Amino acid sequence: MNSRISPYQKKTVTLLNEAQVEQLREITTHLRQVRQEKSIRIEEIAAQTLIRAGILQALEEERFEELPEPIFVQGFIRRYGDALGLDGNALSHALISNVVRQDSNNDHKDSDNKPNTYIPLVVTYILLLVAASAGLLYTLNPPQITSESMTPEVTGQQSMVTNQ
């Protein structure tokens, strides 16, 4: 197995704060103890949960830098707990509640940096309505030709006709 860590995997570790890493350690330690008490091999859990054995080993050996995004880790914990006969939802919920809380704080920080360019949809509809009304009025009421707007050639020809 390749022991090098990609930049993508390093980012995963930084997504977890210290409290989350500590909670993940507690959960994985509990899962490993239950698995060992029941004398179940990791390969059996991997086959039952469809989680790669390498991922399960990384969880149990606390090599969290080798794990994917926290949302996937939550799913792994849920399935692992269910396979051991534990309440996988409760185990995974304990971890994800911290992860979601941390991610929502990060989202608020990112949104503060973006300029506020919100345009209400009503303004767009009003502009569209005004443009459509102007186009309709122009189409239904074409400009009328007046005697002042006639070209000089036409008026010159009329004067020649009247002079004769």
C-alpha positions as a LaTeX table, in Angstrom:
\begin{tabular}{lrrr}
\hline
Residue & $x$ (\AA) & $y$ (\AA) & $z$ (\AA) \\
\hline
Met1 & 0.00 & 0.00 & 0.00 \\
Asn2 & 1.28 & 3.46 & $-0.86$ \\
Ser3 & 2.16 & 5.40 & 2.30 \\
Arg4 & 2.35 & 8.77 & 0.55 \\
Ile5 & $-0.49$ & 11.16 & 1.30 \\
Ser6 & $-1.99$ & 13.15 & $-1.53$ \\
Pro7 & $-2.89$ & 16.83 & $-1.05$ \\
Tyr8 & $-6.55$ & 15.79 & $-1.29$ \\
Gln9 & $-6.14$ & 13.46 & 1.68 \\
Lys10 & $-4.26$ & 16.09 & 3.71 \\
Lys11 & $-7.24$ & 18.39 & 3.24 \\
Thr12 & $-9.50$ & 15.74 & 4.80 \\
Val13 & $-7.51$ & 15.79 & 8.03 \\
Thr14 & $-7.68$ & 19.57 & 8.19 \\
Leu15 & $-11.48$ & 19.42 & 7.82 \\
Leu16 & $-11.68$ & 17.82 & 11.25 \\
Asn17 & $-10.98$ & 19.95 & 14.30 \\
Glu18 & $-9.37$ & 18.53 & 17.44 \\
Ala19 & $-12.68$ & 17.69 & 19.10 \\
Gln20 & $-13.83$ & 15.81 & 16.02 \\
Val21 & $-10.58$ & 13.86 & 15.77 \\
Glu22 & $-10.87$ & 12.93 & 19.46 \\
Gln23 & $-14.47$ & 11.82 & 18.99 \\
Leu24 & $-13.49$ & 9.79 & 15.93 \\
Arg25 & $-10.76$ & 8.11 & 17.99 \\
Glu26 & $-13.27$ & 7.17 & 20.68 \\
Ile27 & $-15.74$ & 5.77 & 18.15 \\
Thr28 & $-13.14$ & 3.74 & 16.25 \\
Thr29 & $-11.63$ & 2.41 & 19.49 \\
His30 & $-15.09$ & 1.25 & 20.59 \\
Leu31 & $-15.74$ & $-0.38$ & 17.20 \\
Arg32 & $-12.38$ & $-2.18$ & 17.28 \\
Gln33 & $-13.00$ & $-3.46$ & 20.85 \\
Val34 & $-16.45$ & $-4.79$ & 19.96 \\
Arg35 & $-15.09$ & $-6.46$ & 16.81 \\
Gln36 & $-12.28$ & $-8.11$ & 18.76 \\
Glu37 & $-14.65$ & $-9.25$ & 21.53 \\
Lys38 & $-16.83$ & $-10.93$ & 18.91 \\
Ser39 & $-13.72$ & $-12.43$ & 17.22 \\
Ile40 & $-14.64$ & $-11.02$ & 13.83 \\
Arg41 & $-11.87$ & $-10.40$ & 11.30 \\
Ile42 & $-11.63$ & $-7.12$ & 9.42 \\
Glu43 & $-11.99$ & $-8.99$ & 6.13 \\
Glu44 & $-15.39$ & $-10.31$ & 7.25 \\
Ile45 & $-16.55$ & $-6.79$ & 8.15 \\
Ala46 & $-15.23$ & $-5.52$ & 4.82 \\
Ala47 & $-17.17$ & $-8.18$ & 2.92 \\
Gln48 & $-20.35$ & $-7.51$ & 4.89 \\
Thr49 & $-20.21$ & $-3.70$ & 4.72 \\
Leu50 & $-18.62$ & $-3.38$ & 1.26 \\
Ile51 & $-15.98$ & $-1.08$ & 2.78 \\
Arg52 & $-12.41$ & $-1.78$ & 1.70 \\
Ala53 & $-10.34$ & $-3.50$ & 4.37 \\
Gly54 & $-7.69$ & $-0.77$ & 4.05 \\
Ile55 & $-10.22$ & 1.88 & 5.02 \\
Leu56 & $-11.36$ & $-0.16$ & 8.02 \\
Gln57 & $-7.74$ & $-0.68$ & 9.10 \\
Ala58 & $-7.05$ & 3.04 & 8.73 \\
Leu59 & $-10.07$ & 3.74 & 10.94 \\
Glu60 & $-9.00$ & 1.27 & 13.62 \\
Glu61 & $-5.34$ & 2.34 & 13.55 \\
Glu62 & $-6.30$ & 6.04 & 13.69 \\
Arg63 & $-4.66$ & 6.85 & 10.36 \\
Phe64 & $-7.27$ & 9.46 & 9.64 \\
Glu65 & $-5.16$ & 11.20 & 6.99 \\
Glu66 & $-5.81$ & 8.19 & 4.72 \\
Leu67 & $-9.59$ & 8.56 & 4.96 \\
Pro68 & $-11.84$ & 10.35 & 2.47 \\
Glu69 & $-14.11$ & 13.30 & 3.25 \\
Pro70 & $-15.84$ & 13.29 & 6.68 \\
Ile71 & $-19.26$ & 12.61 & 5.18 \\
Phe72 & $-17.95$ & 9.31 & 3.79 \\
Val73 & $-16.33$ & 8.46 & 7.13 \\
Gln74 & $-19.75$ & 8.94 & 8.73 \\
Gly75 & $-21.22$ & 6.35 & 6.36 \\
Phe76 & $-18.36$ & 3.94 & 7.05 \\
Ile77 & $-18.93$ & 4.24 & 10.80 \\
Arg78 & $-22.66$ & 3.69 & 10.40 \\
Arg79 & $-22.21$ & 0.53 & 8.32 \\
Tyr80 & $-19.38$ & $-0.74$ & 10.52 \\
Gly81 & $-21.49$ & $-0.27$ & 13.66 \\
Asp82 & $-24.50$ & $-1.96$ & 12.06 \\
Ala83 & $-22.35$ & $-4.93$ & 11.02 \\
Leu84 & $-21.23$ & $-5.36$ & 14.62 \\
Gly85 & $-24.83$ & $-5.26$ & 15.88 \\
Leu86 & $-24.47$ & $-1.75$ & 17.33 \\
Asp87 & $-26.59$ & 1.30 & 16.58 \\
Gly88 & $-24.60$ & 2.59 & 13.62 \\
Asn89 & $-26.84$ & 5.61 & 13.17 \\
Ala90 & $-26.17$ & 6.81 & 16.71 \\
Leu91 & $-22.42$ & 6.34 & 16.30 \\
Ser92 & $-22.27$ & 8.15 & 12.99 \\
His93 & $-24.64$ & 10.89 & 14.13 \\
Ala94 & $-22.31$ & 11.75 & 17.02 \\
Leu95 & $-19.49$ & 12.36 & 14.56 \\
Ile96 & $-21.43$ & 14.10 & 11.81 \\
Ser97 & $-23.13$ & 16.54 & 14.16 \\
Asn98 & $-19.71$ & 17.96 & 14.96 \\
Val99 & $-18.64$ & 17.91 & 11.33 \\
Val100 & $-21.80$ & 19.66 & 10.14 \\
Arg101 & $-21.48$ & 22.28 & 12.86 \\
Gln102 & $-17.86$ & 22.95 & 11.83 \\
Asp103 & $-18.74$ & 23.07 & 8.10 \\
Ser104 & $-21.61$ & 25.49 & 8.67 \\
Asn105 & $-19.25$ & 27.83 & 10.52 \\
Asn106 & $-16.87$ & 27.69 & 7.56 \\
Asp107 & $-19.71$ & 28.44 & 5.14 \\
His108 & $-20.60$ & 31.61 & 7.04 \\
Lys109 & $-16.98$ & 32.78 & 6.87 \\
Asp110 & $-16.86$ & 32.18 & 3.10 \\
Ser111 & $-20.17$ & 33.96 & 2.50 \\
Asp112 & $-18.91$ & 37.10 & 4.28 \\
Asn113 & $-16.17$ & 37.49 & 1.65 \\
Lys114 & $-18.57$ & 37.45 & $-1.30$ \\
Pro115 & $-20.13$ & 40.73 & $-2.43$ \\
Asn116 & $-23.89$ & 40.94 & $-2.03$ \\
Thr117 & $-25.31$ & 41.21 & $-5.57$ \\
Tyr118 & $-28.82$ & 40.00 & $-4.92$ \\
Ile119 & $-31.40$ & 41.35 & $-7.37$ \\
Pro120 & $-35.00$ & 40.54 & $-6.51$ \\
Leu121 & $-36.85$ & 38.53 & $-9.12$ \\
Val122 & $-39.65$ & 41.11 & $-9.13$ \\
Val123 & $-37.30$ & 43.74 & $-10.57$ \\
Thr124 & $-36.41$ & 41.43 & $-13.44$ \\
Tyr125 & $-40.07$ & 40.77 & $-14.18$ \\
Ile126 & $-40.92$ & 44.48 & $-14.13$ \\
Leu127 & $-38.11$ & 45.29 & $-16.57$ \\
Leu128 & $-39.22$ & 42.48 & $-18.85$ \\
Leu129 & $-42.84$ & 43.70 & $-18.71$ \\
Val130 & $-41.84$ & 47.28 & $-19.56$ \\
Ala131 & $-39.72$ & 46.13 & $-22.51$ \\
Ala132 & $-42.49$ & 43.88 & $-23.83$ \\
Ser133 & $-45.09$ & 46.68 & $-23.49$ \\
Ala134 & $-42.88$ & 49.15 & $-25.36$ \\
Gly135 & $-42.33$ & 46.65 & $-28.15$ \\
Leu136 & $-46.05$ & 45.93 & $-28.39$ \\
Leu137 & $-46.97$ & 49.62 & $-28.50$ \\
Tyr138 & $-44.42$ & 50.27 & $-31.23$ \\
Thr139 & $-45.72$ & 47.31 & $-33.27$ \\
Leu140 & $-49.41$ & 48.22 & $-32.94$ \\
Asn141 & $-48.92$ & 51.98 & $-33.46$ \\
Pro142 & $-46.41$ & 52.45 & $-36.29$ \\
Pro143 & $-45.12$ & 56.01 & $-36.76$ \\
Gln144 & $-47.55$ & 57.99 & $-38.93$ \\
Ile145 & $-46.25$ & 59.86 & $-41.98$ \\
Thr146 & $-46.97$ & 63.59 & $-41.87$ \\
Ser147 & $-46.52$ & 66.15 & $-44.63$ \\
Glu148 & $-43.52$ & 67.61 & $-42.83$ \\
Ser149 & $-41.76$ & 64.27 & $-42.85$ \\
Met150 & $-42.06$ & 63.87 & $-46.65$ \\
Thr151 & $-38.87$ & 64.12 & $-48.65$ \\
Pro152 & $-38.16$ & 67.31 & $-50.63$ \\
Glu153 & $-38.20$ & 65.42 & $-53.92$ \\
Val154 & $-41.81$ & 64.45 & $-53.40$ \\
Thr155 & $-42.83$ & 67.98 & $-52.49$ \\
Gly156 & $-40.86$ & 69.31 & $-55.44$ \\
Gln157 & $-42.70$ & 66.98 & $-57.80$ \\
Gln158 & $-46.03$ & 68.07 & $-56.35$ \\
Ser159 & $-45.15$ & 71.70 & $-56.92$ \\
Met160 & $-44.22$ & 70.97 & $-60.52$ \\
Val161 & $-47.56$ & 69.30 & $-60.98$ \\
Thr162 & $-49.43$ & 72.21 & $-59.52$ \\
Asn163 & $-47.45$ & 74.78 & $-61.55$ \\
Gln164 & $-48.37$ & 73.25 & $-64.86$ \\
\hline
\end{tabular}
